[in-house]
Amino acid sequence: MPRKPDPNHTRSNEIIRATIRCLARSGFSQLTMKRLAAEAGVSQGILHYYFRDKRAILAAAAGHVMDDLDLRVKSESANRRDGSSRLRAMIRACLAVATADREFWTVFMALWGESLHDPALASINKAAYQRARNAIGGIIEQGVREGDFMPVNIVHASAMVLALIDGISLQLTFDRNLMTVRKAERLCEEVLFAHIGK
């Protein structure tokens, strides 16, 4: 589902941001090219120039929010050198998205639902999870090398870390009163460091 050339990504990014707003407001089932064109302030012809259909736009929106999360994690962990503090930074960045930027999850909930019926979207979803596990795995490997973490199966540990972060983040998305972000961070840290910490 490739995007058309857009050297500065200005128009395609406007469309992607409009898509995220529409998904947050009404969900994927209510997303139409007509509504999206109105939200983005472009013609339907312009939409079709950049994206074949609304599933292609959903794929682009998923890539956009994943890139945004990567930037947040990098920013949060910029001055942290050891594996333990980098894992804490990743937890903090991911949980912050759940409360400060709920649109991230609306995009992924749409992607998850449509992935059940669309092999191309299923492939994108699988790659997104692999990307996240690889990032977590790198942090865990560093912690094992430095002696902060026990030797563990990196693939399994990464999946467990991602499951915990995803699960708590989704619960915070649906119920902001469940606990504070700081409490959620401490809860994740307690569970994870009990499992892999020394």
N, C-alpha and C positions, 0 to 999 in steps of 0.2 A: 504494500500500500504506500508507494513512495509519494512524497510531496513534490510539487513542481518547483523548479528553481525560483528562488527568491533571495537574491544576494544578501540583502540586509535582514531577511526574515521578518520584516516589519509587518507586511500584510498577513502572512501565515500565522505569525504570533498573535496578531489581533484576533484572528479567527479562532485560534486555540483558546485564548483567554475568554472569548465570548462563549465558546463551547463549555468551558469549565463553569462559567456563571449559569448557563442554561441547565447543565447537569445538576448543579447544586440546588437550583430553584425547582426543577420539574422532573428530573430523572431522564434516563435514556429513552424510555418509551415515548415521552412527549417531545423528544428532540426531533425536529423536522428541519429540512434545509431552508424552508421559508422562515421559520422562527429564528433559526441561527443567522440567516442573512440579515434579518431585522436587528438582532442583537449586536451583530458585528458592524452594522452600518454599510453593508455591501450588497451587491446584487447576487442572486442565486447563481448566475453565470460565473461570477468571480469565485464563489465557493467551489464550483465544479472545476474551475481552472486549477485550483490548488489541491483539491481532495476529490477522489472519485465518488465517495458516498459518506454517510454519517459514521459508518464503521471505520473508515479510513481516518476520519477526524477524531474519533475516539482513540484510535491507536496513537495518533500524534499527541493528543492531550495526555495520554498515559506516559509517553516519552518525556513530555514537558514537565510533568509533576515529579517524575523520577529524577530528572536532571536537577530540578529545584531542590529536592531532598538531598541529593549528593552534595550540592553547594552548601546547604545548611550544615550537613555533617562535617564537611571540610572546614567550614568557618568555626564551628564549635570545637573541633579537635585540633585547630591550627597550632596551638602552643603546647600541646600535650604529646610527650615523647614516648611514654611507656604504654604497654598494652592495656593495663587496668584503667588508666585515665582516658585512653582513647575509646574504650568500650563504654565508660560512663558518659563520654561526650556523645557517642552515637545514640545511646538510650535517651539522653536529654533532648537531642535534636528531633528524634522521631516522635517522642511524646509531645513535644511542643507543637508539632504539626497537627496533632489530633485536636488540640484545643484552640490554637491560634489560626489554623488554616484548614478548616474542615473540608474545603473543596478537594483537597488531596484524596480524601477517602471517598468522596462522591464519585470521582473519576475511577478509582479502583473498584468500587462496588459495581459500577456500570461495566467495567472491563471483565470482572469476575463473572457477572451474569451472562454477558454476551459470549464469553470464552467457551461456555458450554455448548454453543451452537455454531461457532465460527472457528475453524482450525487456524486461520491466520491470527486471530486475536488470542487464541489459546497459546500459540507459539510466542506471542509478545508477552503474555502474562508469565509463561514459563521462564522466558529470558529475564524478565524483571526480577523474579524471585531468585534466579541463579545469580544475577548481578548483586543482589542484596546479600545472599549467602557468601558469595566470594569476598565481599567487603568485610563482612563479619569474620569470616574465616581468616583473613589476613591479620586482623586484630588479635584473634585468639592465638594464631601461630606465633605472633610477636610476643604475646604474654607467656606462652609456654617456653619460648627461647630465653626470655628474661627471668624465668623462674617464678612469675606471679601466678600462673595458672598451672593446673595439673596437666600432664600429658593426656589428651583426650582424642577421640575420633573427631577430626575437624569438621567433617561433613555433618555428622550427627549433632555436634555441639552448635554449629552455625544454624542448623534448622531449628534447634530448641530455642536459641536466643531470638531468632526471627519470630518464632511462634509466640513467645512471651511478649515481645514488643508489639507485634501486630494485634494480639488479643487485648492487651491493656489499652492500646491506642484506639481500637474500635469501640471498646466499652466507654472510654472517655468521650469519643465522638458522639455516642448515643446518649450518654448521661454525664454531663459536665459536673454534676454534683456528687458523683461517685466518690471522688477523692481529689485532692489538689495534685497538680502536676509534680510538685516536689515529693509528695507522698508516693505517687506512682513511680517516680524515679527510684526512690529508696526501696520500694517493694521489688522492682525489677532487679536492682543491684543485690538485694538480699538473696533472692532466688538464684540468680546467675552465679554470684560469687560463692554461694554454698555448694553449687554444682561443680564449678570449674576452678574456683580459687584454692589457694593453698592455706 
